[in-house]
Structures are given as C-alpha cells and as structure tokens.
C-alpha cells in the first residue's frame, strides 16, 4: 500500500472530474423534471417492478439516464476521496473536503429515493436540489484548494469586503432557494399529479426576483469598495466576471418568465445557477493570497547499497598551493 501514491496534479484532475460530473448531474436532473420524466422509473433503486433497466419508453429512459449519471458521480467522488488519502504531500483539508463530497452524494441518493416514494413532492425536490448545490460548492472549494498549499491564505482585501462577501454568499443561497421554490410553484412538476409549492407562481417569482436584486446590489457595493480601496486588479476583475454572470443569469430568468417558462430556457437557467454559484465561490476564494504547495522531495537521503561510487568520490581534497 505504501507504493500507492498520487501527486498533486493527479488529485487536482480527479477533483475536476468530480466537479464536471456534479454539473452534469444537475443538468440531467433538470431534464428529468422538465420532460415530465420524474416517475419514469417509479421504483428505487430498481427502475420498475424489480427491473433494473428501463422499459422502452421516453420518460423511463430519461429518468434512468440521470440515475446512470448519479452512478458515475458516486464513483468519481469515491475515487477522489480515496485519492485524498494517497495524495502526497498529505493534506488534511483536502481529505475533509473529499469526505464532504461522499456525504453529499449519500445525501443526494437518499433524497432521490424520497423524491420517488413521495411522488415528486415539491418540497422534497427542493431539498434534493439544494443538497446538490451544497455538493457543487464543496467541489469547487476542493478544486481551488487543490491548486495551492494548505491554509486559508493571507486576506488581500479590507475586512469590510470580506464581511460583505460572506453576506453576499448567504443572500445568494437565499436567492437560489427562492428560485427552486419558484420552479416548484410553476408548471414543471416533473410528472403528473406532483404536489406543488403552496404559493402562486407570480408571487413566488416576485420574491425570487427581489432576493436576486438585493444580492446583486450587495455585489455592486463590494465592487465599489474594492475600487475605492485600490484592491488588487485580479480581485476586481473576478468580481466583474461574477457580476456579468449574474446579469446573464438574470436576463435568462426574465426571458423564461415572460415567455411562459419554456422547458429549454428553464433548463438553461437551472444550469446557469451552477455557474453563478461556482463563480461566487471562486470570487470569495480569490480574496486571499495563497502560497504555493511545497513539493515533496523524493530523492533518497543515502545512496542505495551496491550503487556504483562516482569517480573521485574518495579522493582527498587537495589544498591549493
């Protein structure tokens, strides 16, 4: 077992594969809901009537496809977690974050089963989605931390910016939750007869839009403080990128609402939420300067037994005349 080792580059690649699989899981999960395939496989973990594979029908194939993505997600997150213990240099923070991926996948599987057995209860679907967003955020942090040395780094901005950014992340979580509730109040229930959120679509959409506007205003304040305090250009640029991502996401949101929630736009908006969350975590992470990781010295301290002695190795050192 001591010969099983993985370097930092290999571990970083595994963590990125896990992140990509999480985003794919969100996208295919949205496809299940928006196509009305939520009960295409009415049983869990089998698909239907003790049958593992789906019957020859559109909804069953869509739902089963998402379950196959979840299987790949389980494998990738488990592999990342195992690799965190084989990684050299050893890093406790990466092990904890990789363990968080495993817990998140378990939570996703549990909620996925409850979603099926509650016949697509909107509140359970909301919880299922938010666990997925927490899993996404953990994966982004893992990918970022895997690229530098341990520790949180040295904060490169004023304390006010750091506190405002933390408030922004909380507001963003509220806005995403409200967006999930808006979908739960809309026409895309995921299947016939699914329980909906007990709030009108117009009212829930207004609540979601207002929370997004408040979140965007806080981000504008952060950018203003960064500009006035002459913060590093890289931090200001990442903040502007985050603002641009939010603007595009907001435009898609308004477009889908005024075009009566077409499935394609709703799906793009759901995937866009993963982009916004990833950009927000990336921005917050970049507020600190992180030192590079110290490479592991793998050179032997002594020459192996039987190795050839270099010429002149035992010759005495001659003093200059």
Rosetta blueprint (number, residue, H / E / L):
1 X L
2 X L
3 X L
4 X L
5 X L
6 X E
7 X L
8 X H
9 X H
10 X H
11 X H
12 X H
13 X H
14 X H
15 X H
16 X H
17 X H
18 X H
19 X H
20 X H
21 X H
22 X H
23 X H
24 X H
25 X H
26 X H
27 X H
28 X H
29 X H
30 X H
31 X H
32 X H
33 X H
34 X H
35 X L
36 X L
37 X L
38 X L
39 X L
40 X L
41 X L
42 X L
43 X L
44 X L
45 X L
46 X L
47 X L
48 X E
49 X L
50 X L
51 X E
52 X L
53 X L
54 X L
55 X L
56 X L
57 X L
58 X H
59 X H
60 X H
61 X H
62 X H
63 X H
64 X H
65 X H
66 X H
67 X H
68 X H
69 X H
70 X H
71 X H
72 X H
73 X H
74 X H
75 X H
76 X H
77 X H
78 X H
79 X H
80 X H
81 X H
82 X H
83 X H
84 X H
85 X H
86 X H
87 X E
88 X L
89 X L
90 X L
91 X L
92 X H
93 X H
94 X H
95 X H
96 X H
97 X H
98 X H
99 X H
100 X H
101 X H
102 X H
103 X H
104 X H
105 X H
106 X H
107 X H
108 X H
109 X H
110 X H
111 X H
112 X H
113 X H
114 X H
115 X H
116 X H
117 X H
118 X L
119 X L
120 X L
121 X L
122 X H
123 X H
124 X H
125 X H
126 X H
127 X H
128 X H
129 X H
130 X H
131 X H
132 X H
133 X H
134 X H
135 X H
136 X H
137 X H
138 X H
139 X H
140 X H
141 X H
142 X H
143 X H
144 X H
145 X H
146 X L
147 X L
148 X L
149 X L
150 X L
151 X L
152 X L
153 X L
154 X E
155 X E
156 X L
157 X L
158 X L
159 X H
160 X H
161 X H
162 X H
163 X H
164 X H
165 X H
166 X H
167 X H
168 X H
169 X H
170 X H
171 X H
172 X H
173 X H
174 X H
175 X H
176 X H
177 X H
178 X H
179 X H
180 X H
181 X H
182 X H
183 X H
184 X H
185 X H
186 X L
187 X L
188 X L
189 X L
190 X L
191 X L
192 X L
193 X L
194 X L
195 X L
196 X L
197 X L
198 X L
199 X L
200 X L
201 X H
202 X H
203 X H
204 X H
205 X H
206 X H
207 X H
208 X H
209 X H
210 X H
211 X H
212 X H
213 X H
214 X H
215 X H
216 X H
217 X H
218 X H
219 X H
220 X H
221 X H
222 X H
223 X H
224 X H
225 X H
226 X H
227 X H
228 X H
229 X L
230 X L
231 X L
232 X L
233 X H
234 X H
235 X H
236 X H
237 X H
238 X H
239 X H
240 X H
241 X H
242 X H
243 X H
244 X H
245 X H
246 X H
247 X H
248 X H
249 X H
250 X H
251 X H
252 X H
253 X H
254 X H
255 X H
256 X H
257 X H
258 X H
259 X L
260 X L
261 X L
262 X L
263 X H
264 X H
265 X H
266 X H
267 X H
268 X H
269 X H
270 X H
271 X H
272 X H
273 X H
274 X H
275 X H
276 X H
277 X H
278 X H
279 X H
280 X H
281 X H
282 X H
283 X H
284 X H
285 X H
286 X L
287 X L
288 X E
289 X E
290 X L
291 X L
292 X L
293 X L
294 X L
295 X L
296 X L
297 X L
298 X L
299 X L
300 X L
301 X L
302 X L
303 X L
304 X L
305 X L
306 X L
307 X L
308 X L
309 X L
310 X L
311 X L
312 X L
313 X L
314 X L
315 X L
316 X L
317 X L
318 X L
319 X L
320 X L
321 X L
